[in-house]
Amino acid sequence: MIKLMITGGTLDKHYNELKGELHFPATHIPAMLKQARCRAEIDTQQLMLKDSLEMLDTDRELIKQACVSTEQQQVIITHGTDTMVDTAKYLAPIARNKTIVLVGAMIPYAIKQSDALFNLGCAVTAVQLLPAGIYITMNGKVFDWDKVSKDKQAGEFIFNVDSR
């Protein structure tokens, strides 16, 4: 069984046509898993729905405690891309016996041409195949948490040995 923890991020944003803004009325994860015809056993847990730029260390502590307390050894965390590496670093000390994969999207699932469904599928596969540790999967790639950074100009994650 895979534990999928939902924290928000662009992946889960909805477009409010009345205000012209992106917001979080509910998660898209159940619909995404259904659309993808995912047959992996997944137990979802919504921890929060936040933009990662608004995430505090108290939020990261909540994520950390959820990871520690879950019985599952395979954990996926949906997360905003702007501070995904920060959260991965916060979780690194607890990853001895668990495989934890953080995943997000550059374009919300609800918007055409989104990368969210593809990225989530990559995370579901990665968490089942990788050894214990903390990883980030984006753009069809899997990165060690401490060897990746977000290239804001290109809108993608890149390998970076100096990102510690």
NUTORFI-361204 format. One record per residue: z, x, y of N, C-alpha, C in turn; chain. Coordinates in pm, whole numbers, always signed. Atoms other than C-alpha are relative to their C-alpha. Layout:
BEGIN
n.up, n.east, n.north, ca.up, ca.east, ca.north, c.up, c.east, c.north, ch
Z, X, Y, Z, X, Y, Z, X, Y, A
...
***
This chain:
BEGIN
n.up, n.east, n.north, ca.up, ca.east, ca.north, c.up, c.east, c.north, ch
+0, +84, -119, +0, +0, +0, +0, +88, +124, A
+9, -68, -129, -90, +120, +349, +76, -81, +104, A
-68, +64, -113, +134, +42, +646, -87, +22, +123, A
+80, -9, -121, -71, -33, +958, +84, -49, +117, A
-83, +33, -116, +135, -23, +1277, -87, -15, +124, A
+81, +35, -116, -15, -183, +1584, +80, +28, +127, A
-68, -29, -126, +74, -45, +1927, -81, -39, +122, A
+84, +39, -114, -217, -159, +2143, -113, +98, +22, A
+111, -88, -35, -461, +64, +2324, -128, -78, +21, A
+129, +62, -30, -821, -6, +2416, -51, -82, -118, A
+45, +71, +120, -897, -110, +2057, +37, -148, +5, A
-52, +137, +4, -688, -426, +2102, -12, -78, +131, A
+10, +71, -128, -772, -518, +2461, -100, -114, -7, A
+87, +117, -17, -929, -853, +2545, -47, -2, +145, A
+50, +16, -137, -1140, -931, +2849, +40, -137, +52, A
-38, +124, -66, -992, -1195, +3079, -108, -31, +104, A
+114, +31, -89, -1300, -1351, +3237, +43, -63, +132, A
-47, +59, -124, -1092, -1534, +3499, +46, +105, +100, A
-50, -106, -87, -933, -1219, +3636, -90, +124, +0, A
+86, -118, +9, -1202, -971, +3531, +75, +124, -42, A
-85, -112, +42, -938, -754, +3365, +12, +2, -151, A
-32, -13, +142, -857, -621, +3021, +151, -19, -16, A
-141, +23, +24, -525, -736, +2876, +25, -18, -150, A
-42, +7, +140, -333, -790, +2548, +63, -134, -37, A
-65, +124, +44, -279, -1156, +2450, +37, +1, -149, A
-28, -6, +144, -289, -1075, +2075, -81, +115, -60, A
+72, -109, +67, -406, -811, +1827, -127, -51, -68, A
+125, +28, +71, -756, -802, +1679, +5, +48, -146, A
-1, -68, +130, -647, -614, +1365, -27, -93, -118, A
+33, +86, +115, -643, -908, +1117, -148, -39, -5, A
+143, +35, -5, -992, -1015, +1233, -87, +120, -36, A
+77, -121, +30, -1118, -658, +1211, +1, +30, -150, A
-9, -26, +144, -991, -612, +855, -81, -102, -79, A
+78, +104, +66, -1148, -943, +757, -150, +25, +17, A
+141, -26, -26, -1482, -862, +922, -50, +118, -83, A
+39, -120, +74, -1489, -522, +751, +6, -22, -152, A
-16, +31, +142, -1416, -691, +417, +86, +105, -69, A
-90, -103, +49, -1139, -437, +370, +81, -55, -118, A
-73, +42, +120, -989, -465, +22, +119, +90, -31, A
-119, -84, +16, -728, -192, +59, +122, -87, +27, A
-125, +74, -23, -373, -325, +39, +63, +52, +128, A
-51, -40, -131, -253, -319, +398, +106, -98, +48, A
-109, +78, -58, +74, -440, +543, +4, +33, +149, A
+3, -24, -144, +46, -482, +921, +136, -28, +64, A
-123, +18, -77, +334, -454, +1166, -32, +24, +146, A
+23, -16, -143, +294, -515, +1537, +127, +51, +66, A
-114, -58, -69, +529, -286, +1727, -2, -34, +148, A
+18, +29, -142, +388, -351, +2074, -149, -16, +26, A
+138, +0, -46, +65, -413, +2261, +1, +59, +140, A
-11, -73, -126, +52, -150, +2535, -120, +91, +20, A
+93, -106, -36, -195, +67, +2715, +77, +130, -17, A
-74, -123, +27, -106, +420, +2611, +43, +74, +127, A
-43, -61, -125, -86, +531, +2974, +134, -56, +48, A
-128, +61, -35, +214, +298, +3006, +108, +27, -104, A
-93, -27, +108, +380, +426, +2690, +105, +102, +43, A
-113, -86, -33, +722, +585, +2732, +54, +65, -127, A
-61, -62, +118, +927, +808, +2504, +81, -102, -80, A
-71, +105, +75, +1131, +498, +2414, -96, -73, -93, A
+101, +61, +87, +808, +346, +2278, -34, +93, -115, A
+29, -97, +106, +732, +665, +2086, +115, +7, -101, A
-116, +0, +91, +1084, +658, +1944, -5, -122, -92, A
+17, +120, +81, +1022, +301, +1824, -104, +23, -110, A
+104, -31, +98, +703, +417, +1652, +54, +97, -105, A
-58, -100, +92, +885, +716, +1501, +97, -66, -98, A
-98, +66, +88, +1168, +500, +1365, -70, -94, -99, A
+76, +87, +91, +915, +254, +1218, -64, +83, -111, A
+60, -89, +100, +742, +544, +1042, +105, +50, -99, A
-109, -49, +85, +1071, +680, +908, +49, -110, -93, A
-61, +107, +78, +1195, +342, +788, -95, -69, -99, A
+91, +66, +93, +877, +223, +613, +2, +69, -135, A
+4, -55, +136, +864, +268, +238, -136, +63, -31, A
+135, -49, +27, +490, +334, +249, -15, +147, +40, A
+26, -141, -28, +375, +695, +237, -127, +18, +84, A
+124, -4, -75, +41, +612, +401, +13, -95, +119, A
-23, +76, -123, +64, +498, +764, -117, +20, +96, A
+100, -3, -107, -203, +410, +1019, +66, -57, +124, A
-54, +49, -127, -107, +367, +1384, -116, -20, +96, A
+99, +23, -105, -343, +201, +1629, +64, +43, +132, A
-60, -62, -118, -298, +369, +1965, -107, +19, +106, A
+92, -33, -108, -458, +417, +2304, -37, +146, -3, A
+51, -136, +14, -668, +729, +2326, +54, +98, +104, A
-42, -91, -106, -527, +869, +2651, +125, +81, -35, A
-123, -74, +35, -187, +967, +2505, +22, +7, -151, A
-9, -4, +146, -262, +958, +2132, +54, +135, -50, A
-45, -133, +42, -210, +1334, +2098, +148, +19, +33, A
-142, -9, -37, +127, +1307, +2280, +87, -69, -105, A
-77, +73, +102, +249, +1048, +2029, -5, +74, -132, A
+11, -78, +124, +118, +1254, +1737, +97, +118, +3, A
-93, -113, -15, +317, +1552, +1868, +145, -47, -17, A
-135, +56, +10, +628, +1333, +1896, +35, -31, -146, A
-21, +37, +140, +583, +1223, +1533, -3, +119, -96, A
+21, -115, +89, +504, +1568, +1390, +123, +41, -81, A
-115, -43, +79, +862, +1654, +1286, +35, -90, -120, A
-37, +92, +109, +883, +1350, +1054, -107, -13, -107, A
+116, +20, +87, +554, +1394, +868, +4, +79, -130, A
-7, -83, +121, +679, +1598, +575, -50, -71, -125, A
+34, +70, +124, +629, +1332, +308, -93, -118, +22, A
+87, +114, -29, +395, +1087, +477, -131, +46, +61, A
+130, -21, -64, +32, +1077, +576, -10, -102, +112, A
+3, +88, -117, +12, +934, +927, -130, +27, +76, A
+128, -11, -69, -325, +867, +1091, +3, -90, +123, A
+11, +77, -124, -354, +761, +1455, -147, -27, +27, A
+138, +40, -26, -668, +574, +1555, -6, -89, +122, A
+20, +83, -118, -804, +409, +1865, -148, -27, +19, A
+140, +29, -33, -1127, +316, +2038, -23, +30, +147, A
+39, -21, -139, -1312, +400, +2355, -43, -131, +65, A
+46, +130, -47, -1450, +45, +2383, +75, -107, -79, A
-75, +103, +72, -1242, -266, +2297, -83, -68, -111, A
+64, +69, +113, -1322, -439, +1966, -77, -123, +47, A
+59, +126, -46, -1403, -761, +2155, -129, +19, +82, A
+118, -26, -81, -1682, -593, +2352, -111, +57, -87, A
+115, -45, +78, -2030, -540, +2210, -14, +153, +9, A
+18, -145, +13, -2107, -183, +2099, +131, +76, -12, A
-130, -66, +16, -1738, -110, +2034, -2, +96, -119, A
-20, -95, +109, -1643, +186, +1818, +125, -34, -82, A
-130, +32, +61, -1319, +13, +1710, -8, -25, -150, A
+8, +34, +143, -1429, -126, +1372, -32, +124, -83, A
+35, -123, +70, -1589, +202, +1266, +120, +94, -7, A
-115, -90, -3, -1285, +404, +1375, +111, -49, -93, A
-102, +54, +90, -1047, +171, +1191, -38, +24, -146, A
+46, -26, +137, -1256, +200, +874, +19, +146, -39, A
-22, -142, +26, -1244, +578, +902, +148, +29, -25, A
-144, -22, +16, -865, +566, +937, +49, -52, -135, A
-41, +56, +129, -826, +342, +630, -40, +96, -113, A
+44, -96, +102, -1028, +589, +423, +80, +130, +10, A
-68, -128, -19, -866, +900, +573, +143, -2, -51, A
-141, +4, +39, -509, +788, +513, +17, +1, -152, A
-7, +2, +147, -586, +741, +143, -36, +135, -62, A
+51, -125, +56, -743, +1086, +100, +72, +126, +47, A
-61, -119, -59, -546, +1324, +322, +139, +28, -57, A
-137, -33, +40, -230, +1512, +224, +97, -38, +112, A
-103, +32, -100, +98, +1452, +407, -24, +81, +127, A
+19, -63, -130, +74, +1530, +777, -38, -104, +103, A
+39, +88, -110, -27, +1383, +1113, -145, +32, +37, A
+141, -15, -28, -393, +1324, +1189, -45, -100, +105, A
+67, +93, -90, -618, +1162, +1446, -141, -15, -52, A
+139, +22, +39, -944, +1000, +1344, -69, -80, +109, A
+83, +62, -104, -1205, +918, +1605, -142, +52, -17, A
+140, -44, -4, -1583, +935, +1628, -51, +50, -135, A
+43, -41, +132, -1625, +971, +1250, +55, +134, -45, A
-61, -128, +34, -1411, +1285, +1244, +150, -17, -21, A
-144, -3, +21, -1060, +1362, +1124, +50, +133, +54, A
-55, -119, -65, -851, +1608, +1324, +147, +16, -36, A
-143, -27, +2, -517, +1776, +1268, +51, -30, +140, A
-51, +47, -129, -297, +1640, +1547, +8, +111, +104, A
-21, -109, -95, -243, +1983, +1701, -126, +84, +23, A
+127, -72, -20, -609, +2087, +1701, -107, -92, +58, A
+93, +97, -56, -766, +1805, +1900, +37, -31, +144, A
-24, +49, -135, -806, +1691, +2256, -108, -103, +33, A
+97, +99, -44, -981, +1407, +2432, -84, +59, +111, A
+94, -44, -103, -1289, +1510, +2626, -36, -125, +80, A
+19, +121, -81, -1281, +1249, +2902, -140, -9, +59, A
+137, +2, -53, -1624, +1350, +3032, -97, -53, -105, A
+90, +41, +108, -1795, +1302, +2695, +44, -132, -64, A
-52, +123, +60, -1572, +1008, +2591, +17, +12, -150, A
-23, -19, +144, -1487, +1158, +2253, +108, +105, -22, A
-100, -99, +37, -1232, +1369, +2071, -71, +122, -55, A
+62, -125, +43, -1311, +1733, +2005, +105, +92, -61, A
-83, -102, +61, -1169, +2013, +1795, +42, +98, +108, A
-51, -89, -103, -947, +2234, +2009, +120, +74, -55, A
-112, -76, +54, -729, +2509, +1864, +107, +29, +104, A
-97, -31, -105, -557, +2556, +2201, +71, -125, +55, A
-57, +123, -54, -435, +2196, +2240, +149, -17, -29, A
-145, +12, +29, -78, +2266, +2121, +72, -3, +128, A
***
